[in-house]
């Protein structure tokens, strides 16, 4: 997610934000990794809503997070935007809860 927000920040600055949003809207699968890892600014929350709003019902979005879904509202830290974002994300979501050790830890363990 940090890379996406950096790209969008630059796009705001160079005037290509609309073009970047259009490209994201056409991407068949957008993967938002590390959801909930770092707090979002107000601009990032607004951008996230715009990105998701353009995709809802037309393209797939995968969210990978260690933060439980019941904490996403608090993570978004803006009740109005959180409701709008989570409505778009969770309405038709397929949740795949994962359990167990990190695969990175398992891959690094000596044989």
Secondary structure as GFF3:
##gff-version 3
##sequence-region A 1 111
A	DSSP	alpha_helix	2	14	.	.	.	ID=ss1
A	DSSP	alpha_helix	17	26	.	.	.	ID=ss2
A	DSSP	beta_strand	29	32	.	.	.	ID=ss3
A	DSSP	alpha_helix	42	55	.	.	.	ID=ss4
A	DSSP	beta_strand	60	63	.	.	.	ID=ss5
A	DSSP	three_ten_helix	69	71	.	.	.	ID=ss6
A	DSSP	alpha_helix	72	76	.	.	.	ID=ss7
A	DSSP	alpha_helix	79	90	.	.	.	ID=ss8
A	DSSP	alpha_helix	103	108	.	.	.	ID=ss9
###
